[in-house]
């Protein structure tokens, strides 16, 4: 009764098709197909091709599963943070730090890196307080990038910002010294730009949720 389907299945298998591809063409069970094709041998080239195809399909499935988990977790963190922002709306430290981060913080969705950059030492000092007390960032998570023009660079610049941030020099990346065409130091009090980095995607999402909660509050 299914002799025609069996021949079709055998020919498809001999051409290098996978069981999945054959089952998509024929209305038979996997058990029946296995019985029909048990004596059909593939060439080494066909086996290699099917192996690569199977690995690619599995990798794609795993990637989709990982993406779905990431999306679900991101939504959960943001939703929780939105509600938290409404409860902390009258906390001056929370609100001021959130506004400063909204203005000067990194907003790249690609890297989801928490990063605050500024040249004002008091502002950086304040944001370190915000990161520590509001965001609960562990000390080992802090990293510092410094950017300064060659004309303004001096030997103790790293130590200066270490005192401001209370971050040890071992957590500093190599200072970026920019060339300049200026011959004289125009601003004696300028100490470069300090970038405070925290590699924590969950915190990035939480801050995003806080901002959304703030917008919701002020829009009511």
Residue frames as qw, qx, qy, qz and C-alpha x, y, z in Angstrom:
[[0.000, 0.884, 0.467, 0.000, 0.00, 0.00, 0.00],
 [0.160, -0.950, 0.129, 0.234, 2.87, 2.33, 0.80],
 [0.831, 0.055, 0.303, 0.463, 5.31, 0.85, -1.68],
 [0.394, 0.760, 0.150, 0.494, 5.48, 4.12, -3.61],
 [0.310, -0.920, 0.129, -0.202, 6.21, 6.11, -0.43],
 [0.828, -0.421, 0.276, 0.246, 8.88, 3.58, 0.54],
 [0.726, 0.343, 0.246, 0.542, 10.68, 3.97, -2.80],
 [0.109, 0.892, 0.050, 0.435, 10.46, 7.72, -2.51],
 [0.577, -0.796, 0.181, -0.038, 11.92, 7.56, 1.00],
 [0.860, -0.155, 0.288, 0.392, 14.79, 5.31, -0.13],
 [0.558, 0.577, 0.203, 0.561, 15.62, 7.57, -3.07],
 [0.136, -0.933, 0.029, -0.333, 15.56, 10.66, -0.87],
 [0.727, -0.635, 0.236, 0.117, 17.82, 9.00, 1.67],
 [0.820, 0.103, 0.284, 0.485, 20.27, 7.89, -1.00],
 [0.343, 0.761, 0.123, 0.536, 20.42, 11.49, -2.20],
 [0.410, 0.152, -0.435, 0.788, 21.64, 12.50, 1.26],
 [0.381, -0.582, -0.135, -0.705, 18.42, 13.76, 2.85],
 [0.056, -0.206, 0.767, -0.605, 17.97, 13.57, 6.61],
 [0.092, -0.396, -0.909, 0.089, 15.13, 11.72, 8.33],
 [0.064, 0.571, 0.390, -0.720, 13.62, 15.06, 9.27],
 [0.213, 0.382, -0.380, -0.815, 13.58, 16.24, 5.65],
 [0.209, -0.071, -0.905, -0.365, 12.04, 12.97, 4.45],
 [0.060, -0.464, -0.813, 0.347, 9.36, 12.99, 7.15],
 [0.147, 0.502, 0.124, -0.843, 8.40, 16.49, 6.05],
 [0.321, 0.264, -0.573, -0.706, 7.62, 15.09, 2.60],
 [0.475, -0.106, -0.838, -0.249, 5.97, 11.79, 3.51],
 [0.604, -0.429, 0.151, -0.654, 3.09, 11.06, 5.88],
 [0.838, -0.057, -0.538, 0.066, 4.63, 8.11, 7.70],
 [0.652, -0.757, 0.051, -0.008, 5.81, 7.52, 11.24],
 [0.022, 0.804, -0.594, 0.027, 9.45, 7.78, 12.24],
 [0.646, -0.252, 0.715, -0.084, 9.42, 4.10, 13.18],
 [0.807, 0.479, 0.343, -0.035, 8.19, 3.09, 9.73],
 [0.400, 0.877, -0.264, 0.020, 10.80, 5.29, 8.08],
 [0.297, -0.660, 0.688, -0.050, 13.56, 3.76, 10.18],
 [0.774, 0.038, 0.630, -0.048, 12.43, 0.30, 9.12],
 [0.706, 0.693, 0.149, -0.006, 12.42, 1.24, 5.43],
 [0.339, 0.874, -0.309, 0.159, 15.82, 2.88, 5.53],
 [0.726, -0.598, 0.339, 0.030, 17.74, 0.56, 7.85],
 [0.838, 0.024, 0.387, 0.383, 19.75, -0.91, 4.98],
 [0.438, 0.842, 0.091, 0.301, 20.43, 2.36, 3.16],
 [0.678, -0.383, -0.025, 0.627, 24.02, 3.48, 3.66],
 [0.169, 0.981, 0.019, -0.096, 25.19, 7.06, 3.22],
 [0.703, 0.460, -0.192, 0.507, 28.50, 8.06, 1.72],
 [0.550, -0.330, -0.317, 0.699, 31.09, 9.62, 4.06],
 [0.101, 0.167, 0.139, 0.971, 30.48, 12.98, 2.38],
 [0.428, -0.522, -0.473, -0.566, 26.72, 12.71, 2.97],
 [0.657, -0.510, -0.496, 0.249, 27.21, 11.73, 6.61],
 [0.420, -0.137, -0.162, 0.882, 29.52, 14.70, 7.12],
 [0.104, -0.322, -0.286, -0.896, 27.03, 17.07, 5.53],
 [0.568, -0.565, -0.508, -0.314, 24.18, 15.78, 7.70],
 [0.633, -0.377, -0.422, 0.528, 26.36, 16.02, 10.81],
 [0.226, 0.023, -0.025, 0.973, 27.17, 19.65, 10.09],
 [0.318, -0.423, -0.409, -0.744, 23.53, 20.41, 9.36],
 [0.643, -0.529, -0.554, 0.000, 22.44, 18.74, 12.61],
 [0.512, -0.274, -0.314, 0.752, 24.99, 20.72, 14.63],
 [0.031, 0.180, 0.146, 0.972, 23.83, 23.96, 13.04],
 [0.482, -0.509, -0.499, -0.510, 20.18, 23.17, 13.83],
 [0.661, -0.482, -0.496, 0.290, 21.04, 22.31, 17.43],
 [0.381, -0.103, -0.153, 0.906, 23.12, 25.46, 17.79],
 [0.172, -0.348, -0.305, -0.870, 20.22, 27.52, 16.42],
 [0.595, -0.551, -0.541, -0.225, 17.76, 25.91, 18.85],
 [0.616, -0.385, -0.394, 0.563, 20.06, 26.53, 21.79],
 [0.211, 0.082, 0.026, 0.974, 20.57, 30.13, 20.70],
 [0.353, -0.470, -0.409, -0.698, 16.80, 30.68, 20.51],
 [0.666, -0.533, -0.515, 0.085, 16.31, 29.14, 23.94],
 [0.516, -0.228, -0.243, 0.789, 19.07, 31.33, 25.37],
 [0.013, 0.259, 0.201, 0.945, 17.59, 34.41, 23.70],
 [0.500, -0.561, -0.490, -0.441, 14.14, 33.64, 25.13],
 [0.658, -0.472, -0.442, 0.386, 15.57, 33.20, 28.64],
 [0.354, -0.046, -0.073, 0.931, 17.43, 36.51, 28.31],
 [0.188, -0.399, -0.340, -0.831, 14.30, 38.32, 27.13],
 [0.608, -0.579, -0.517, -0.169, 12.18, 36.86, 29.95],
 [0.615, -0.384, -0.342, 0.597, 14.78, 37.73, 32.60],
 [0.208, 0.129, 0.073, 0.967, 15.22, 41.25, 31.20],
 [0.354, -0.519, -0.414, -0.658, 11.45, 41.85, 31.30],
 [0.671, -0.542, -0.493, 0.114, 11.28, 40.53, 34.85],
 [0.524, -0.232, -0.222, 0.789, 14.12, 42.76, 36.10],
 [0.041, 0.240, 0.195, 0.950, 12.81, 45.87, 34.35],
 [0.466, -0.564, -0.499, -0.465, 9.25, 45.32, 35.57],
 [0.661, -0.516, -0.433, 0.332, 10.40, 44.85, 39.17],
 [0.422, -0.107, -0.079, 0.897, 12.66, 47.93, 38.96],
 [0.115, -0.464, -0.354, -0.804, 9.81, 50.08, 37.59],
 [0.586, -0.657, -0.435, -0.188, 7.72, 49.30, 40.69],
 [0.667, -0.358, -0.270, 0.594, 10.72, 49.88, 42.95],
 [0.267, 0.225, 0.090, 0.933, 11.31, 53.33, 41.42],
 [0.340, -0.635, -0.364, -0.591, 7.77, 54.38, 42.38],
 [0.714, -0.603, -0.334, 0.119, 8.47, 53.42, 46.00],
 [0.637, -0.317, -0.046, 0.701, 11.84, 55.23, 46.11],
 [0.297, 0.741, 0.315, 0.513, 10.68, 58.34, 44.28],
 [0.245, -0.938, -0.015, -0.244, 11.14, 60.58, 47.33],
 [0.796, -0.408, 0.118, 0.431, 14.66, 59.33, 48.17],
 [0.171, 0.939, -0.173, -0.245, 16.93, 62.26, 47.14],
 [0.319, -0.529, 0.725, 0.304, 20.05, 60.10, 46.71],
 [0.568, 0.256, 0.771, 0.135, 18.18, 57.59, 44.56],
 [0.429, 0.824, 0.362, -0.080, 16.53, 60.24, 42.41],
 [0.022, 0.905, -0.305, -0.295, 19.59, 62.51, 41.96],
 [0.395, -0.381, 0.777, 0.309, 21.84, 59.59, 41.01],
 [0.565, 0.421, 0.705, 0.084, 19.26, 58.27, 38.58],
 [0.335, 0.918, 0.139, -0.160, 18.98, 61.65, 36.87],
 [0.123, -0.783, 0.525, 0.309, 22.77, 62.00, 36.64],
 [0.489, -0.111, 0.826, 0.259, 23.13, 58.53, 35.20],
 [0.527, 0.666, 0.527, -0.041, 20.33, 59.24, 32.72],
 [0.224, 0.951, -0.098, -0.190, 22.26, 62.32, 31.57],
 [0.056, 0.787, -0.608, -0.093, 25.86, 61.05, 31.64],
 [0.651, -0.232, 0.721, -0.058, 25.65, 57.26, 31.85],
 [0.037, 0.209, -0.835, -0.508, 26.19, 54.74, 29.08],
 [0.663, 0.254, 0.326, -0.624, 22.96, 53.78, 27.31],
 [0.350, 0.376, -0.748, -0.420, 24.24, 51.24, 24.79],
 [0.876, -0.051, 0.188, -0.442, 21.75, 48.37, 24.53],
 [0.777, 0.422, -0.465, -0.027, 24.34, 46.28, 22.73],
 [0.434, 0.333, -0.706, 0.450, 26.84, 45.89, 25.57],
 [0.640, -0.655, -0.328, -0.232, 24.53, 46.56, 28.54],
 [0.605, 0.037, -0.400, 0.688, 27.50, 48.06, 30.40],
 [0.318, -0.904, -0.272, 0.092, 26.97, 50.30, 33.40],
 [0.604, 0.086, 0.016, 0.793, 29.32, 53.22, 32.81],
 [0.088, -0.959, -0.250, 0.103, 29.37, 56.77, 34.14],
 [0.641, 0.184, 0.074, 0.741, 31.84, 59.28, 32.66],
 [0.072, -0.972, -0.179, -0.132, 32.59, 62.79, 33.90],
 [0.539, 0.413, -0.294, 0.673, 35.45, 65.21, 34.61],
 [0.338, -0.678, 0.155, -0.634, 33.88, 66.78, 37.71],
 [0.309, 0.191, -0.858, 0.364, 35.45, 65.06, 40.75],
 [0.339, -0.013, 0.562, -0.755, 32.52, 65.89, 43.04],
 [0.763, 0.183, -0.138, -0.605, 30.04, 64.45, 40.58],
 [0.648, 0.244, -0.722, -0.009, 32.11, 61.28, 40.27],
 [0.043, 0.166, -0.783, 0.598, 32.38, 61.08, 44.05],
 [0.574, 0.054, 0.292, -0.763, 28.59, 61.43, 44.34],
 [0.801, 0.223, -0.362, -0.422, 27.96, 58.72, 41.76],
 [0.407, 0.239, -0.850, 0.236, 30.30, 56.35, 43.58],
 [0.269, -0.029, 0.650, -0.710, 28.08, 56.86, 46.64],
 [0.719, 0.205, -0.010, -0.664, 25.04, 56.13, 44.48],
 [0.670, 0.290, -0.664, -0.161, 26.57, 52.98, 43.03],
 [0.236, 0.176, -0.855, 0.426, 27.55, 51.72, 46.47],
 [0.229, 0.092, 0.642, -0.726, 24.47, 52.64, 48.51],
 [0.648, 0.318, 0.098, -0.686, 21.65, 52.50, 45.96],
 [0.741, 0.400, -0.446, -0.304, 22.92, 49.95, 43.44],
 [0.825, -0.415, 0.374, -0.084, 24.78, 47.75, 45.98],
 [0.727, 0.587, -0.350, 0.067, 27.74, 47.29, 43.64],
 [0.873, -0.395, 0.038, 0.284, 30.44, 45.07, 45.21],
 [0.184, -0.855, 0.321, 0.363, 33.85, 46.75, 45.38],
 [0.517, -0.224, 0.711, 0.420, 35.48, 44.12, 43.18],
 [0.512, 0.600, 0.596, 0.151, 33.08, 44.97, 40.34],
 [0.106, 0.955, 0.013, -0.275, 34.34, 48.54, 39.90],
 [0.706, 0.096, 0.286, 0.640, 36.80, 49.34, 37.10],
 [0.009, -0.873, -0.063, 0.484, 38.17, 52.76, 36.17],
 [0.635, 0.425, 0.311, 0.565, 39.13, 54.22, 32.79],
 [0.181, -0.767, -0.056, 0.613, 40.93, 57.59, 32.66],
 [0.559, 0.598, 0.340, 0.463, 41.14, 59.86, 29.63],
 [0.264, -0.852, -0.021, 0.452, 43.41, 62.91, 29.61],
 [0.551, 0.817, -0.097, 0.137, 45.23, 65.14, 27.14],
 [0.803, 0.120, -0.235, 0.534, 49.01, 64.81, 27.09],
 [0.142, 0.603, -0.156, 0.770, 49.42, 68.45, 28.10],
 [0.547, -0.586, 0.136, -0.583, 47.47, 67.88, 31.32],
 [0.923, -0.123, -0.364, 0.031, 48.89, 64.48, 32.19],
 [0.104, -0.720, 0.569, -0.384, 50.96, 64.04, 35.34],
 [0.332, 0.228, -0.905, 0.140, 52.39, 61.11, 37.26],
 [0.102, 0.079, 0.805, -0.579, 49.91, 61.13, 40.11],
 [0.473, -0.013, -0.262, -0.841, 46.73, 61.33, 37.97],
 [0.616, -0.164, -0.748, -0.186, 45.72, 57.74, 38.71],
 [0.346, -0.200, -0.701, 0.591, 46.27, 58.23, 42.44],
 [0.196, 0.014, 0.110, -0.974, 44.19, 61.43, 42.31],
 [0.638, -0.088, -0.370, -0.670, 41.17, 59.59, 40.90],
 [0.570, -0.111, -0.799, 0.160, 41.79, 56.62, 43.17],
 [0.110, -0.123, -0.563, 0.810, 41.36, 58.97, 46.13],
 [0.418, 0.021, -0.087, -0.904, 38.17, 60.38, 44.62],
 [0.736, -0.025, -0.480, -0.477, 36.58, 57.02, 43.83],
 [0.581, -0.457, 0.598, -0.308, 38.14, 55.01, 46.68],
 [0.962, 0.263, 0.009, -0.071, 38.99, 52.37, 44.08],
 [0.639, -0.519, 0.425, 0.376, 42.47, 50.78, 44.32],
 [0.194, 0.682, -0.486, -0.512, 44.90, 51.34, 41.46],
 [0.268, -0.117, 0.939, 0.182, 44.79, 47.61, 40.69],
 [0.404, 0.565, 0.708, -0.130, 41.26, 48.20, 39.34],
 [0.219, 0.792, -0.108, -0.559, 42.40, 50.92, 36.92],
 [0.816, 0.446, 0.274, 0.246, 42.83, 50.24, 33.22],
 [0.547, -0.054, 0.173, 0.817, 45.74, 51.83, 31.40],
 [0.077, 0.737, 0.216, -0.636, 45.19, 55.59, 31.17],
 [0.563, 0.591, 0.436, 0.379, 44.30, 56.90, 27.69],
 [0.261, -0.612, 0.059, 0.744, 46.56, 59.85, 26.94],
 [0.533, 0.738, 0.399, 0.109, 45.33, 61.95, 24.01],
 [0.499, 0.047, 0.159, 0.851, 47.69, 64.07, 21.89],
 [0.047, 0.899, 0.369, -0.233, 46.99, 67.81, 21.78],
 [0.514, 0.573, 0.118, 0.627, 48.14, 70.78, 19.73],
 [0.292, -0.935, -0.046, -0.196, 48.03, 73.11, 22.76],
 [0.560, 0.422, -0.454, 0.549, 51.33, 74.32, 24.21],
 [0.039, -0.290, 0.526, -0.798, 50.13, 75.69, 27.52],
 [0.185, -0.371, -0.887, 0.202, 47.87, 74.24, 30.18],
 [0.167, -0.454, -0.248, -0.839, 44.72, 76.34, 29.97],
 [0.679, -0.551, -0.117, -0.470, 42.91, 74.87, 32.98],
 [0.113, 0.497, -0.766, 0.392, 45.22, 74.12, 35.94],
 [0.547, -0.155, 0.609, -0.553, 42.40, 72.33, 37.80],
 [0.832, 0.265, -0.241, -0.424, 41.62, 69.94, 34.95],
 [0.409, -0.422, 0.805, -0.085, 42.38, 66.33, 35.85],
 [0.141, 0.099, -0.897, -0.408, 41.05, 64.50, 32.84],
 [0.713, -0.118, -0.163, -0.672, 37.89, 62.45, 32.54],
 [0.211, -0.209, 0.916, -0.271, 37.05, 59.49, 34.75],
 [0.691, -0.022, -0.456, -0.561, 34.86, 56.63, 33.55],
 [0.431, -0.235, 0.766, -0.415, 33.46, 54.33, 36.24],
 [0.587, 0.145, -0.650, -0.459, 32.60, 50.91, 34.78],
 [0.541, -0.148, 0.720, -0.409, 30.53, 48.09, 36.26],
 [0.359, 0.147, -0.801, -0.456, 30.14, 44.93, 34.19],
 [0.210, 0.207, 0.860, -0.416, 26.73, 43.83, 35.39],
 [0.145, -0.230, -0.646, -0.713, 23.94, 43.38, 32.84],
 [0.298, -0.599, -0.741, 0.053, 21.31, 42.91, 35.55],
 [0.227, -0.574, -0.259, 0.743, 22.19, 46.29, 37.06],
 [0.024, -0.074, 0.435, 0.897, 22.04, 47.89, 33.60],
 [0.252, -0.414, -0.753, -0.444, 18.51, 46.50, 33.18],
 [0.323, -0.616, -0.605, 0.387, 17.53, 47.57, 36.68],
 [0.147, -0.401, -0.015, 0.904, 18.63, 51.16, 36.02],
 [0.121, -0.131, -0.615, -0.768, 16.64, 51.07, 32.79],
 [0.325, -0.545, -0.766, -0.102, 13.59, 49.94, 34.77],
 [0.276, -0.548, -0.385, 0.689, 14.12, 52.72, 37.32],
 [0.025, -0.177, 0.263, 0.948, 14.13, 55.28, 34.50],
 [0.257, -0.318, -0.727, -0.552, 10.91, 53.85, 33.09],
 [0.356, -0.587, -0.685, 0.243, 9.33, 53.94, 36.54],
 [0.194, -0.420, -0.146, 0.874, 10.37, 57.56, 36.95],
 [0.105, -0.031, -0.486, -0.867, 8.88, 58.50, 33.59],
 [0.330, -0.466, -0.784, -0.244, 5.66, 56.73, 34.54],
 [0.328, -0.557, -0.540, 0.540, 5.54, 58.62, 37.86],
 [0.088, -0.383, 0.015, 0.919, 6.07, 62.09, 36.42],
 [0.143, -0.103, -0.644, -0.744, 3.63, 61.38, 33.57],
 [0.155, -0.504, -0.842, 0.115, 0.73, 60.59, 35.90]]
